[in-house]
Amino acid sequence: MNESGKILFVSQEIFPYLTEETPIRVLNRQMPEFFQANGFETRTFMPKFGAINERRNQLHEVIRLSGMNLVIEDTDHSLLIKVASIPAARIQIYFIDNDDYFLRRKGTYVDEKGKEYADNDERTIFFARGVIETIKKLRWTPNIVYCSGWMAALMPLYLKKVYNKTAFFANAKIVLALDEMEYANPFGTHFSDKLHIDGLLSNDMRSIAGFPVGYEELMRLAVDNADAIVVTSEHINQRVLNYAEQSGKPMLNSWQSDDMHQYLDFCKTLL
């Protein structure tokens, strides 16, 4: 292991794969490169949205990692793993893909009419579980898991309640990055049933069981299971921000400075 450790970045959006150069996409592009340049070994994952041009970005499938089926509500969904490189940064990005959830969609979270996909809840589940199963297959043990975006918000729950005793994640510290991206349509009242897997207890999901799960409910669940919080924008949902502050967990208000060293120093305090 590198002297500084290993960090897994699980990011909802990364530039240039999603071409609009927003601050959070650029940050999620810069952080793996910066950590790697400062002694960390990194792995980076994002969803393979249909909006990503595979040819232009030179994505290719990793056959040895693909082929697993993930079951959501008694239905098998094939997990495809693709990878691309950012040569200037000397880093690779792994993409979680599936024909139905991602590959055949032209958009990210909304269709061509601007309507949110009705199965964004299942896509969120598939993304989180896909990352975890791929890391296990890679036999790679992160010291820190950095989760950015609501599509990565189930990572803390799964890692802390189901995979916390496995060799790969037993000692991992979970960092939840809060940003200004939200979804509008709440996940349905059966969301907790959909995300259930062996090892996840009803008590672990009591805050969302039987209720529509909006952005705030999902992020509060993520805060409950994270070890530390990073606030990446001043335009955060205020109720989520208040909940995170009241949790008493270590917090970095990173939007107040452009210095990348603040993330490095913050993560090192968790090791």
TIKEDREN-772451 format. One record per residue: x, y, z of N, C-alpha, C in turn; residue in one letter. Coordinates in Angstrom, 3 decimals. Layout:
<atoms>
ATOM         nu         nv         nw        cau        cav        caw         cu         cv         cw   code
ATOM          X          Y          Z          X          Y          Z          X          Y          Z      A
...
</atoms>
This chain:
<atoms>
ATOM         nu         nv         nw        cau        cav        caw         cu         cv         cw   code
ATOM      0.835     -1.195      0.000      0.000      0.000      0.000      0.870      1.245      0.000      M
ATOM      0.442      2.273     -0.740      1.156      3.536     -0.713      1.176      4.075      0.702      N
ATOM      2.192      4.893      1.003      2.369      5.389      2.365      1.140      6.144      2.857      E
ATOM      0.502      6.931      1.987     -0.635      7.729      2.402     -1.932      6.934      2.465      S
ATOM     -2.038      5.837      1.713     -3.243      5.041      1.743     -3.929      4.960      0.393      G
ATOM     -5.152      4.456      0.429     -5.941      4.251     -0.775     -7.284      4.959     -0.619      K
ATOM     -7.703      5.639     -1.669     -8.972      6.351     -1.621     -9.813      6.021     -2.845      I
ATOM    -11.064      5.672     -2.584    -12.042      5.364     -3.624    -12.943      6.575     -3.820      L
ATOM    -12.963      7.116     -5.036    -13.844      8.228     -5.375    -15.071      7.671     -6.113      F
ATOM    -16.246      7.923     -5.553    -17.498      7.509     -6.173    -18.254      8.788     -6.508      V
ATOM    -18.249      9.162     -7.780    -18.727     10.476     -8.194    -19.879     10.357     -9.187      S
ATOM    -20.897     11.150     -8.958    -22.046     11.159     -9.849    -21.715     11.794    -11.193      Q
ATOM    -20.884     12.825    -11.179    -20.564     13.548    -12.403    -19.082     13.896    -12.447      E
ATOM    -18.470     13.703    -13.608    -17.054     14.036    -13.788    -16.874     14.685    -15.156      I
ATOM    -16.182     15.801    -15.195    -15.767     16.424    -16.452    -14.466     15.750    -16.913      F
ATOM    -14.301     15.453    -18.190    -15.050     15.903    -19.364    -16.086     14.901    -19.876      P
ATOM    -16.370     13.830    -19.123    -17.285     12.812    -19.642    -18.698     13.361    -19.751      Y
ATOM    -19.094     14.209    -18.809    -20.261     15.054    -18.990    -19.706     16.422    -19.345      L
ATOM    -20.027     16.900    -20.530    -19.211     17.917    -21.181    -19.346     19.325    -20.607      T
ATOM    -20.486     19.632    -19.976    -20.597     20.965    -19.397    -19.633     21.081    -18.214      E
ATOM    -18.838     22.131    -18.205    -17.751     22.259    -17.229    -18.249     22.950    -15.958      E
ATOM    -19.029     22.224    -15.158    -19.543     22.773    -13.907    -18.491     22.626    -12.804      T
ATOM    -18.586     23.435    -11.751    -17.582     23.354    -10.669    -17.479     21.970    -10.049      P
ATOM    -18.604     21.294     -9.798    -18.535     19.992     -9.138    -17.939     18.936    -10.066      I
ATOM    -18.221     19.017    -11.353    -17.648     18.055    -12.308    -16.140     18.243    -12.425      R
ATOM    -15.698     19.477    -12.425    -14.269     19.753    -12.502    -13.576     19.299    -11.217      V
ATOM    -14.207     19.569    -10.068    -13.636     19.138     -8.789    -13.488     17.620     -8.752      L
ATOM    -14.515     16.901     -9.182    -14.457     15.440     -9.185    -13.435     14.903    -10.181      N
ATOM    -13.070     15.694    -11.150    -11.993     15.346    -12.090    -10.627     15.617    -11.474      R
ATOM    -10.516     16.707    -10.710     -9.218     17.131    -10.181     -8.785     16.341     -8.946      Q
ATOM     -9.741     15.947     -8.121     -9.374     15.334     -6.844     -8.592     14.031     -6.980      M
ATOM     -9.017     13.066     -7.811     -8.218     11.840     -7.929     -6.792     12.115     -8.392      P
ATOM     -6.643     13.034     -9.335     -5.306     13.376     -9.820     -4.464     13.974     -8.702      E
ATOM     -5.053     14.873     -7.924     -4.311     15.544     -6.857     -3.907     14.553     -5.767      F
ATOM     -4.827     13.697     -5.373     -4.511     12.720     -4.327     -3.441     11.740     -4.811      F
ATOM     -3.540     11.335     -6.054     -2.551     10.400     -6.591     -1.175     11.046     -6.650      Q
ATOM     -1.136     12.328     -7.008      0.137     13.045     -7.065      0.744     13.247     -5.682      A
ATOM     -0.081     13.076     -4.640      0.391     13.266     -3.271      0.435     11.966     -2.479      N
ATOM      0.680     10.866     -3.185      1.005      9.613     -2.518     -0.115      8.634     -2.312      G
ATOM     -1.345      9.002     -2.654     -2.459      8.076     -2.520     -2.587      7.198     -3.765      F
ATOM     -3.055      5.984     -3.551     -3.498      5.135     -4.651     -4.998      5.348     -4.789      E
ATOM     -5.490      5.558     -5.998     -6.895      5.916     -6.168     -7.602      4.999     -7.163      T
ATOM     -8.912      4.899     -6.985     -9.828      4.332     -7.970    -11.009      5.296     -8.049      R
ATOM    -11.534      5.510     -9.261    -12.614      6.471     -9.459    -13.730      5.839    -10.276      T
ATOM    -14.973      5.998     -9.805    -16.142      5.425    -10.460    -17.192      6.499    -10.714      F
ATOM    -17.925      6.337    -11.825    -19.097      7.152    -12.100    -20.089      6.330    -12.914      M
ATOM    -21.363      6.751    -12.993    -22.321      6.042    -13.842    -21.991      6.259    -15.318      P
ATOM    -22.257      5.265    -16.151    -22.037      5.411    -17.588    -23.344      5.889    -18.227      K
ATOM    -23.613      7.173    -18.025    -24.834      7.753    -18.584    -24.826      7.638    -20.109      F
ATOM    -26.027      7.543    -20.677    -26.130      7.482    -22.126    -25.621      8.722    -22.817      G
ATOM    -25.562      9.827    -22.076    -25.072     11.081    -22.648    -23.566     11.074    -22.872      A
ATOM    -22.874     10.089    -22.328    -21.421      9.998    -22.480    -21.096      9.359    -23.825      I
ATOM    -20.304     10.031    -24.617    -19.903      9.520    -25.931    -18.756      8.525    -25.747      N
ATOM    -19.051      7.249    -25.942    -18.057      6.206    -25.689    -16.894      6.283    -26.673      E
ATOM    -17.190      6.574    -27.937    -16.118      6.609    -28.933    -15.184      7.788    -28.689      R
ATOM    -15.760      8.970    -28.485    -14.916     10.146    -28.296    -14.072     10.035    -27.029      R
ATOM    -14.649      9.441    -25.991    -13.927      9.315    -24.726    -13.166      8.002    -24.594      N
ATOM    -13.218      7.174    -25.629    -12.444      5.932    -25.711    -12.723      4.991    -24.537      Q
ATOM    -14.001      4.787    -24.271    -14.390      3.812    -23.265    -14.305      2.406    -23.858      L
ATOM    -13.919      1.462    -23.050    -13.970      0.066    -23.482    -14.354     -0.814    -22.297      H
ATOM    -15.024     -1.906    -22.593    -15.502     -2.792    -21.540    -14.359     -3.612    -20.950      E
ATOM    -14.410     -3.795    -19.633    -13.445     -4.641    -18.931    -14.128     -5.989    -18.725      V
ATOM    -13.824     -6.915    -19.602    -14.537     -8.190    -19.627    -14.396     -8.945    -18.308      I
ATOM    -13.219     -8.911    -17.729    -12.985     -9.695    -16.511    -13.784     -9.176    -15.324      R
ATOM    -14.247     -7.926    -15.399    -15.032     -7.358    -14.302    -16.526     -7.366    -14.590      L
ATOM    -16.900     -7.513    -15.853    -18.306     -7.491    -16.242    -18.937     -8.873    -16.097      S
ATOM    -20.260     -8.893    -16.228    -20.965    -10.167    -16.297    -21.730    -10.555    -15.051      G
ATOM    -21.485     -9.880    -13.931    -22.226    -10.176    -12.716    -23.661     -9.677    -12.844      M
ATOM    -24.596    -10.354    -12.184    -25.978     -9.897    -12.124    -26.286     -9.358    -10.739      N
ATOM    -26.902     -8.192    -10.681    -27.367     -7.617     -9.425    -28.880     -7.716     -9.398      L
ATOM    -29.419     -8.221     -8.306    -30.857     -8.427     -8.191    -31.488     -7.248     -7.467      V
ATOM    -32.468     -6.614     -8.122    -33.254     -5.543     -7.511    -34.715     -5.920     -7.684      I
ATOM    -35.397     -6.110     -6.565    -36.806     -6.534     -6.579    -37.012     -7.783     -7.424      E
ATOM    -36.191     -8.802     -7.162    -36.306    -10.117     -7.797    -36.027    -10.113     -9.297      D
ATOM    -35.452     -9.027     -9.800    -35.099     -8.952    -11.219    -33.587     -8.849    -11.375      T
ATOM    -33.024     -9.674    -12.246    -31.585     -9.640    -12.505    -31.240     -8.494    -13.452      D
ATOM    -30.168     -7.793    -13.128    -29.678     -6.711    -13.976    -28.180     -6.922    -14.192      H
ATOM    -27.771     -7.029    -15.430    -26.385     -7.329    -15.766    -25.487     -6.113    -15.514      S
ATOM    -24.386     -6.341    -14.827    -23.422     -5.289    -14.514    -22.315     -5.275    -15.566      L
ATOM    -22.177     -4.159    -16.243    -21.112     -3.956    -17.218    -20.138     -2.924    -16.667      L
ATOM    -18.846     -3.212    -16.760    -17.828     -2.285    -16.294    -17.013     -1.804    -17.484      I
ATOM    -16.935     -0.504    -17.625    -16.146      0.091    -18.691    -15.103      1.009    -18.079      K
ATOM    -14.088      1.333    -18.843    -13.002      2.142    -18.313    -12.502      3.085    -19.396      V
ATOM    -12.018      4.229    -18.954    -11.384      5.197    -19.849    -10.274      5.892    -19.074      A
ATOM     -9.347      6.473    -19.806     -8.216      7.152    -19.189     -8.249      8.637    -19.484      S
ATOM     -7.755      9.399    -18.522     -7.484     10.815    -18.751     -5.962     10.929    -18.801      I
ATOM     -5.367     10.868    -19.992     -3.906     10.777    -20.107     -3.169     11.898    -19.390      P
ATOM     -3.676     13.119    -19.509     -2.982     14.245    -18.884     -2.935     14.104    -17.374      A
ATOM     -3.950     13.424    -16.815     -4.015     13.256    -15.367     -3.422     11.925    -14.908      A
ATOM     -3.177     11.026    -15.853     -2.644      9.704    -15.534     -3.559      8.944    -14.582      R
ATOM     -4.856      9.083    -14.805     -5.817      8.355    -13.992     -6.814      7.657    -14.918      I
ATOM     -7.426      6.594    -14.377     -8.480      5.873    -15.074     -9.809      6.125    -14.376      Q
ATOM    -10.876      6.124    -15.161    -12.222      6.235    -14.625    -12.969      4.953    -14.961      I
ATOM    -13.539      4.314    -13.949    -14.377      3.140    -14.151    -15.836      3.590    -14.255      Y
ATOM    -16.569      2.964    -15.183    -17.953      3.328    -15.411    -18.863      2.138    -15.108      F
ATOM    -19.919      2.396    -14.326    -20.930      1.387    -14.047    -22.013      1.497    -15.114      I
ATOM    -22.235      0.400    -15.838    -23.163      0.438    -16.961    -24.134     -0.733    -16.897      D
ATOM    -25.262     -0.538    -17.562    -26.280     -1.569    -17.728    -27.140     -1.149    -18.908      N
ATOM    -27.539     -2.108    -19.720    -28.290     -1.777    -20.931    -29.547     -0.972    -20.633      D
ATOM    -30.324     -1.417    -19.656    -31.610     -0.790    -19.380    -31.484      0.496    -18.575      D
ATOM    -30.618      0.508    -17.562    -30.526      1.661    -16.677    -29.730      2.828    -17.269      Y
ATOM    -28.729      2.527    -18.105    -27.843      3.592    -18.567    -27.634      3.611    -20.080      F
ATOM    -27.190      2.502    -20.651    -26.707      2.489    -22.035    -27.753      2.976    -23.033      L
ATOM    -29.000      2.587    -22.851    -30.047      2.908    -23.823    -30.725      4.254    -23.553      R
ATOM    -30.268      4.968    -22.549    -30.830      6.288    -22.249    -29.971      7.359    -22.908      R
ATOM    -30.597      8.374    -23.426    -29.838      9.451    -24.049    -29.437     10.526    -23.041      K
ATOM    -30.102     10.552    -21.908    -29.849     11.603    -20.929    -29.108     11.104    -19.708      G
ATOM    -29.129     11.909    -18.676    -28.518     11.557    -17.398    -29.601     11.150    -16.408      T
ATOM    -30.361     12.122    -15.906    -31.428     11.842    -14.936    -32.805     12.110    -15.514      Y
ATOM    -32.847     12.802    -16.656    -34.123     13.158    -17.268    -34.136     12.708    -18.733      V
ATOM    -35.354     12.510    -19.263    -35.494     12.095    -20.659    -35.477     13.300    -21.591      D
ATOM    -35.736     13.056    -22.869    -35.657     14.123    -23.859    -36.707     15.208    -23.647      E
ATOM    -37.731     14.919    -22.841    -38.758     15.911    -22.530    -38.494     16.630    -21.210      K
ATOM    -37.353     16.310    -20.586    -36.999     16.958    -19.333    -37.653     16.336    -18.111      G
ATOM    -38.240     15.156    -18.272    -38.899     14.470    -17.162    -37.938     13.474    -16.521      K
ATOM    -37.868     13.501    -15.187    -36.970     12.586    -14.490    -37.378     11.134    -14.751      E
ATOM    -36.366     10.277    -14.957    -36.643      8.862    -15.180    -37.345      8.269    -13.947      Y
ATOM    -38.387      7.502    -14.190    -39.173      6.935    -13.095    -38.371      5.941    -12.263      A
ATOM    -37.324      5.357    -12.856    -36.525      4.361    -12.136    -35.188      4.925    -11.642      D
ATOM    -35.113      6.227    -11.427    -33.878      6.796    -10.871    -33.535      6.186     -9.524      N
ATOM    -34.557      5.724     -8.791    -34.278      5.058     -7.520    -33.500      3.767     -7.738      D
ATOM    -33.926      2.958     -8.708    -33.237      1.702     -8.984    -31.864      1.950     -9.600      E
ATOM    -31.733      2.977    -10.395    -30.440      3.328    -10.980    -29.443      3.710     -9.888      R
ATOM    -29.932      4.402     -8.859    -29.088      4.779     -7.730    -28.625      3.548     -6.958      T
ATOM    -29.547      2.620     -6.740    -29.200      1.362     -6.067    -28.179      0.581     -6.884      I
ATOM    -28.430      0.463     -8.165    -27.548     -0.304     -9.051    -26.145      0.296     -9.076      F
ATOM    -26.052      1.612     -9.122    -24.748      2.265     -9.153    -23.944      1.956     -7.891      F
ATOM    -24.549      2.147     -6.726    -23.831      1.912     -5.466    -23.401      0.459     -5.336      A
ATOM    -24.307     -0.447     -5.584    -23.965     -1.864     -5.449    -22.958     -2.291     -6.508      R
ATOM    -23.061     -1.711     -7.701    -22.108     -2.034     -8.755    -20.690     -1.635     -8.399      G
ATOM    -20.531     -0.456     -7.800    -19.208     -0.013     -7.361    -18.646     -0.969     -6.317      V
ATOM    -19.462     -1.299     -5.327    -18.986     -2.159     -4.233    -18.566     -3.532     -4.753      I
ATOM    -19.380     -4.132     -5.603    -19.057     -5.460     -6.111    -17.821     -5.429     -7.011      E
ATOM    -17.623     -4.336     -7.726    -16.438     -4.229     -8.580    -15.172     -4.085     -7.750      T
ATOM    -15.242     -3.304     -6.685    -14.087     -3.160     -5.795    -13.724     -4.512     -5.183      I
ATOM    -14.719     -5.280     -4.797    -14.451     -6.615     -4.266    -13.780     -7.490     -5.317      K
ATOM    -14.227     -7.378     -6.548    -13.652     -8.184     -7.623    -12.226     -7.752     -7.928      K
ATOM    -11.952     -6.463     -7.772    -10.595     -5.956     -7.964     -9.678     -6.337     -6.801      L
ATOM    -10.279     -6.785     -5.697     -9.530     -7.133     -4.484     -8.680     -5.941     -4.028      R
ATOM     -9.335     -4.816     -3.951     -8.672     -3.547     -3.621     -9.331     -2.981     -2.369      W
ATOM     -8.549     -2.609     -1.381     -9.071     -2.224     -0.073     -8.848     -0.738      0.180      T
ATOM     -9.881      0.087      0.054     -9.706      1.528      0.290     -9.681      1.876      1.773      P
ATOM     -8.906      2.879      2.104     -8.926      3.440      3.458    -10.020      4.485      3.608      N
ATOM    -10.304      5.176      2.506    -11.320      6.225      2.488    -12.191      6.031      1.257      I
ATOM    -13.500      6.211      1.434    -14.444      6.211      0.319    -15.094      7.589      0.280      V
ATOM    -14.868      8.308     -0.813    -15.367      9.683     -0.972    -16.557      9.636     -1.921      Y
ATOM    -17.738     10.026     -1.434    -18.993      9.881     -2.175    -19.541     11.248     -2.550      C
ATOM    -19.681     11.503     -3.848    -20.139     12.802     -4.344    -21.399     12.652     -5.175      S
ATOM    -22.477     13.332     -4.760    -23.719     13.317     -5.519    -24.744     12.359     -4.952      G
ATOM    -26.039     12.648     -5.206    -27.093     11.816     -4.616    -27.106     10.398     -5.166      W
ATOM    -26.547     10.181     -6.358    -26.495      8.811     -6.863    -25.426      7.975     -6.161      M
ATOM    -24.590      8.626     -5.366    -23.604      7.907     -4.545    -24.029      7.850     -3.079      A
ATOM    -25.236      8.340     -2.775    -25.645      8.515     -1.386    -25.976      7.222     -0.654      A
ATOM    -26.138      6.113     -1.376    -26.391      4.838     -0.706    -25.100      4.133     -0.312      L
ATOM    -23.978      4.610     -0.801    -22.697      3.987     -0.442    -22.485      3.942      1.075      M
ATOM    -22.694      5.046      1.814    -22.480      4.981      3.267    -23.355      3.938      3.953      P
ATOM    -24.629      3.846      3.574    -25.523      2.854      4.184    -25.038      1.441      3.926      L
ATOM    -24.786      1.112      2.670    -24.355     -0.246      2.340    -23.022     -0.596      3.002      Y
ATOM    -22.087      0.341      2.976    -20.758      0.041      3.519    -20.777     -0.093      5.040      L
ATOM    -21.559      0.732      5.710    -21.572      0.709      7.175    -22.461     -0.385      7.749      K
ATOM    -23.509     -0.769      7.045    -24.466     -1.717      7.599    -24.349     -3.127      7.025      K
ATOM    -23.795     -3.277      5.840    -23.714     -4.598      5.214    -22.273     -5.070      5.038      V
ATOM    -21.420     -4.184      4.544    -20.057     -4.583      4.194    -19.015     -4.163      5.228      Y
ATOM    -19.456     -3.741      6.399    -18.521     -3.217      7.398    -17.655     -4.291      8.036      N
ATOM    -17.978     -5.540      7.810    -17.159     -6.618      8.378    -16.353     -7.353      7.306      K
ATOM    -16.514     -6.957      6.048    -15.732     -7.601      4.993    -14.314     -7.056      5.001      T
ATOM    -13.397     -7.856      4.475    -11.986     -7.458      4.486    -11.747     -6.172      3.708      A
ATOM    -12.570     -5.905      2.705    -12.315     -4.771      1.829    -12.765     -3.442      2.421      F
ATOM    -13.773     -3.457      3.301    -14.348     -2.195      3.774    -14.413     -2.060      5.292      F
ATOM    -13.897     -3.034      6.029    -14.056     -3.025      7.483    -13.503     -1.762      8.128      A
ATOM    -12.419     -1.230      7.594    -11.767     -0.077      8.218    -11.897      1.207      7.400      N
ATOM    -12.729      1.173      6.376    -12.845      2.341      5.504    -13.623      3.463      6.179      A
ATOM    -13.126      4.680      6.032    -13.825      5.872      6.486    -14.622      6.444      5.314      K
ATOM    -15.867      6.810      5.573    -16.760      7.261      4.514    -16.909      8.779      4.585      I
ATOM    -16.554      9.449      3.498    -16.700     10.902      3.391    -17.853     11.196      2.434      V
ATOM    -18.832     11.950      2.913    -19.974     12.340      2.094    -19.800     13.784      1.649      L
ATOM    -19.787     14.003      0.331    -19.659     15.349     -0.222    -21.050     15.869     -0.584      A
ATOM    -21.442     16.991      0.005    -22.730     17.607     -0.281    -22.555     18.672     -1.358      L
ATOM    -23.424     18.627     -2.364    -23.391     19.648     -3.406    -24.806     20.154     -3.650      D
ATOM    -24.979     20.979     -4.663    -26.278     21.620     -4.874    -27.204     20.836     -5.798      E
ATOM    -26.754     19.710     -6.335    -27.598     18.910     -7.223    -28.659     18.166     -6.416      M
ATOM    -29.916     18.281     -6.813    -31.014     17.574     -6.177    -31.894     16.922     -7.240      E
ATOM    -32.686     15.967     -6.811    -33.720     15.448     -7.712    -35.071     15.953     -7.207      Y
ATOM    -36.034     16.084     -8.117    -37.311     16.709     -7.780    -38.370     15.704     -7.350      A
ATOM    -38.472     14.581     -8.049    -39.537     13.611     -7.779    -39.076     12.581     -6.751      N
ATOM    -39.741     12.507     -5.604    -39.325     11.544     -4.560    -39.363     10.110     -5.057      P
ATOM    -38.439      9.301     -4.540    -38.491      7.867     -4.776    -39.739      7.320     -4.076      F
ATOM    -40.306      6.242     -4.604    -41.578      5.739     -4.099    -41.509      5.137     -2.707      G
ATOM    -42.691      4.820     -2.181    -42.793      4.308     -0.810    -42.159      2.930     -0.652      T
ATOM    -41.880      2.230     -1.769    -41.254      0.901     -1.695    -39.743      0.967     -1.914      H
ATOM    -39.179      2.156     -1.828    -37.741      2.306     -2.061    -36.922      1.452     -1.100      F
ATOM    -37.305      1.427      0.169    -36.545      0.647      1.149    -36.601     -0.846      0.825      S
ATOM    -37.715     -1.301      0.255    -37.800     -2.708     -0.163    -36.852     -2.979     -1.322      D
ATOM    -36.752     -2.032     -2.238    -35.886     -2.204     -3.402    -34.412     -2.255     -3.013      K
ATOM    -34.015     -1.420     -2.062    -32.585     -1.353     -1.734    -32.154     -2.444     -0.766      L
ATOM    -33.116     -3.217     -0.266    -32.779     -4.249      0.707    -31.923     -5.342      0.080      H
ATOM    -30.886     -5.751      0.788    -30.075     -6.916      0.458    -29.768     -7.654      1.750      I
ATOM    -29.290     -8.881      1.645    -28.961     -9.662      2.842    -27.981     -8.895      3.722      D
ATOM    -28.286     -8.831      4.995    -27.423     -8.130      5.943    -27.939     -6.754      6.313      G
ATOM    -28.850     -6.214      5.516    -29.421     -4.902      5.798    -30.700     -5.103      6.601      L
ATOM    -30.737     -4.572      7.811    -31.858     -4.790      8.715    -32.930     -3.712      8.546      L
ATOM    -34.140     -4.056      8.920    -35.241     -3.093      8.838    -34.927     -1.846      9.650      S
ATOM    -34.276     -2.030     10.783    -33.929     -0.897     11.631    -32.961      0.062     10.941      N
ATOM    -32.143     -0.452     10.023    -31.181      0.384      9.297    -31.881      1.345      8.346      D
ATOM    -33.118      1.003      7.975    -33.849      1.804      6.991    -35.112      2.438      7.584      M
ATOM    -35.207      2.472      8.901    -36.454      2.913      9.531    -36.822      4.355      9.171      R
ATOM    -35.836      5.187      8.878    -36.124      6.600      8.582    -36.784      6.794      7.227      S
ATOM    -36.724      5.793      6.355    -37.310      5.935      5.011    -38.356      4.874      4.696      I
ATOM    -38.539      3.912      5.571    -39.433      2.787      5.287    -40.882      3.260      5.179      A
ATOM    -41.510      2.954      4.044    -42.924      3.244      3.867    -43.247      4.673      3.508      G
ATOM    -42.211      5.489      3.267    -42.428      6.894      2.947    -41.842      7.220      1.575      F
ATOM    -42.407      8.218      0.887    -41.713      8.731     -0.293    -40.366      9.299      0.135      P
ATOM    -39.316      9.000     -0.636    -37.959      9.389     -0.237    -37.471     10.488     -1.175      V
ATOM    -37.595     11.727     -0.705    -37.087     12.858     -1.462    -35.598     13.038     -1.244      G
ATOM    -35.063     14.047     -1.878    -33.630     14.322     -1.766    -33.209     14.483     -0.306      Y
ATOM    -33.972     15.218      0.465    -33.588     15.475      1.848    -33.559     14.199      2.673      E
ATOM    -34.550     13.336      2.493    -34.575     12.073      3.240    -33.386     11.187      2.864      E
ATOM    -33.071     11.130      1.582    -31.946     10.309      1.129    -30.630     10.820      1.696      L
ATOM    -30.441     12.130      1.669    -29.173     12.684      2.140    -29.046     12.613      3.662      M
ATOM    -30.152     12.705      4.389    -30.077     12.529      5.847    -29.643     11.095      6.179      R
ATOM    -30.166     10.130      5.416    -29.741      8.739      5.603    -28.251      8.595      5.329      L
ATOM    -27.764      9.277      4.300    -26.332      9.230      3.982    -25.501      9.866      5.090      A
ATOM    -25.951     10.993      5.611    -25.243     11.658      6.717    -25.158     10.736      7.921      V
ATOM    -26.258     10.045      8.222    -26.287      9.148      9.387    -25.191      8.092      9.316      D
ATOM    -24.844      7.657      8.128    -23.899      6.549      7.976    -22.505      6.971      7.525      N
ATOM    -22.309      8.258      7.294    -20.989      8.761      6.912    -20.138      9.020      8.153      A
ATOM    -18.822      9.059      7.952    -17.904      9.406      9.042    -17.545     10.877      9.040      D
ATOM    -17.651     11.521      7.875    -17.259     12.922      7.759    -18.006     13.540      6.582      A
ATOM    -18.107     14.868      6.606    -18.882     15.596      5.605    -18.005     16.662      4.955      I
ATOM    -18.133     16.786      3.628    -17.505     17.878      2.897    -18.608     18.679      2.214      V
ATOM    -18.604     19.979      2.394    -19.593     20.860      1.779    -18.916     21.562      0.612      V
ATOM    -19.330     21.231     -0.607    -18.595     21.679     -1.788    -19.197     22.909     -2.462      T
ATOM    -20.291     23.428     -1.918    -20.933     24.600     -2.514    -21.617     25.405     -1.417      S
ATOM    -21.748     26.710     -1.625    -22.488     27.525     -0.662    -23.988     27.416     -0.891      E
ATOM    -24.393     26.782     -2.002    -25.815     26.681     -2.334    -26.345     25.291     -2.024      H
ATOM    -26.169     24.863     -0.787    -26.611     23.551     -0.343    -28.028     23.648      0.209      I
ATOM    -28.813     22.595      0.013    -30.111     22.516      0.665    -29.939     22.807      2.153      N
ATOM    -30.589     23.840      2.641    -30.324     24.314      3.993    -30.719     23.293      5.055      Q
ATOM    -31.801     22.567      4.836    -32.218     21.586      5.830    -31.229     20.413      5.894      R
ATOM    -30.708     20.019      4.750    -29.689     18.963      4.745    -28.417     19.459      5.421      V
ATOM    -28.027     20.699      5.126    -26.834     21.272      5.737    -26.988     21.356      7.250      L
ATOM    -28.146     21.804      7.716    -28.384     21.889      9.160    -28.283     20.513      9.809      N
ATOM    -28.846     19.515      9.149    -28.803     18.147      9.679    -27.362     17.662      9.774      Y
ATOM    -26.568     17.946      8.759    -25.163     17.529      8.765    -24.396     18.235      9.880      A
ATOM    -24.648     19.516     10.054    -23.962     20.268     11.107    -24.337     19.743     12.486      E
ATOM    -25.601     19.394     12.665    -26.064     18.899     13.958    -25.586     17.482     14.259      Q
ATOM    -25.106     16.781     13.239    -24.614     15.418     13.458    -23.341     15.396     14.294      S
ATOM    -22.627     16.509     14.319    -21.386     16.587     15.075    -20.213     15.881     14.423      G
ATOM    -20.383     15.453     13.185    -19.298     14.748     12.497    -18.307     15.747     11.910      K
ATOM    -17.054     15.350     11.728    -16.069     16.258     11.140    -16.578     16.821      9.820      P
ATOM    -16.397     18.131      9.630    -16.949     18.780      8.446    -15.954     19.758      7.861      M
ATOM    -15.865     19.769      6.542    -15.017     20.712      5.816    -15.896     21.537      4.889      L
ATOM    -15.902     22.856      5.055    -16.592     23.754      4.133    -15.626     24.135      3.025      N
ATOM    -15.488     23.260      2.059    -14.422     23.402      1.070    -14.687     24.500      0.050      S
ATOM    -15.945     24.904     -0.121    -16.266     25.911     -1.130    -15.654     27.273     -0.804      W
ATOM    -15.213     27.467      0.415    -14.659     28.746      0.834    -13.241     28.978      0.315      Q
ATOM    -12.637     27.936     -0.274    -11.269     28.063     -0.782    -11.071     27.157     -1.991      S
ATOM    -10.195     27.564     -2.905     -9.858     26.754     -4.076     -8.646     25.856     -3.844      D
ATOM     -8.077     25.901     -2.656     -6.863     25.157     -2.356     -7.173     23.664     -2.238      D
ATOM     -6.608     22.865     -3.135     -6.869     21.431     -3.117     -6.261     20.741     -1.901      M
ATOM     -5.280     21.368     -1.281     -4.655     20.746     -0.118     -5.636     20.555      1.039      H
ATOM     -6.704     21.350      1.072     -7.659     21.231      2.173     -8.324     19.853      2.180      Q
ATOM     -8.585     19.296      0.999     -9.186     17.962      0.923     -8.191     16.909      1.388      Y
ATOM     -6.963     17.075      0.970     -5.917     16.137      1.357     -5.721     16.139      2.862      L
ATOM     -5.606     17.319      3.445     -5.387     17.430      4.882     -6.580     16.878      5.664      D
ATOM     -7.782     17.166      5.185     -8.997     16.698      5.856     -9.063     15.172      5.854      F
ATOM     -8.801     14.562      4.705     -8.853     13.107      4.619     -7.761     12.450      5.461      C
ATOM     -6.615     13.072      5.529     -5.523     12.500      6.325     -5.869     12.470      7.807      K
ATOM     -6.710     13.408      8.267     -7.113     13.382      9.673     -7.994     12.185     10.002      T
ATOM     -8.587     11.573      8.972     -9.471     10.435      9.174     -8.735      9.113      9.222      L
ATOM     -7.496      9.100      8.761     -6.738      7.854      8.689     -6.203      7.432     10.063      L
</atoms>
